[in-house]
Structure formats: structure tokens, C-alpha cells
Amino acid sequence: MRKLATVSLTVLAATALAGSLSACSTGTTDAMSSATTKPGTTTSRSSEPSTTAKTERSGSFAGLNGKKVAGTATLTDTALMLTGFSSDEGPDLHVYLTNGTDEAAVEAGMRIDAISFDSAEQQFPLSGIDLSKYSDVVIHCDKAKAVFGAAKLA
């Protein structure tokens, strides 16, 4: 009898696991699930529909100070995405949220993360930042203290 109970519990556990795994595979994807995330970042999901509308602003990059930067910056409540992105190479490129495009604006702005000058699609998770305070996405070389380009958010 004891052996039968152990086998029954094992079968029940396996059935429950299979049900849980099949629920994960709905056949739909969203921008967060299809994007590549950096090591050490996590993405949380909820099966509940969102009750708040997502705010989205975007702008096209333009080069500054003799540098070339192209592509689009899109800012949502949860992430900053660079699409079709390219930039002149720099030794220490970072993306910032700012109010303006000069050095003072960069210093007063919010440094988000290092970027890759030659990666067309990049995504940076955001949390705990009042995004309404910023009007520009700036590509900045921290080592050279130079603004390479910016996208005005609309």
C-alpha cells in the first residue's frame, strides 16, 4: 500500500508540473520576451491584464559635435529601447536620459547603461525613475566627456 501511495504522489506531481509548463507556452510573444536581455537582468510577468496605460515616447537620433548617431529611441514605463541604432565608435559610450544635449544636461541627467556602438537593437529595463522629468535620450562618451548624439522624445 505504501509503494502504491508513493507512485500515486509521483504521478500527481508529474501531472501538475506538465500542466504548469503547458500554461507557460501560450504561443504569443511580446516585446520583452522577444528581446535579448543582458546577463543579470530579470523580467517579471503577470498573467493579469494591465490596468494602467503604458506611456510611450520616442524620437530619432541625430549626431552632434561632428559625430554620427542614427536610429530611434523609444521610452516606455518599463524600458528604453534603441532600434535601428548605430553610432560612431567611442571608448566609453553610455546612454542617458536628460533635459538637453550639452555636458551640463548630461551631468544633471540619469545614466542608464553602457551601450554598444554597433548593435542595432538594444534594450534597457527601467524602474523607479520618474520618466516624465526627461526630454532627451543622449549618447555620451564618458571618457572623452563628449555628446555623440541625441533623440528628442515626443
Secondary structure, 3 states (H helix, E strand, C coil): CHHHHHHHHHHHHHHHHHHHHHHHCCCCCCHHHHCCCCCCCCCCCCCCCCCCCCCCEEEEEEECCCCCEEEEEEECCCEEEEEEEEECCCCCEEEEEECCCCHHHHHHCEEEEECCCCCCCEEEECCCCCHHHCCEEEEEECCCCEEEEEEECC
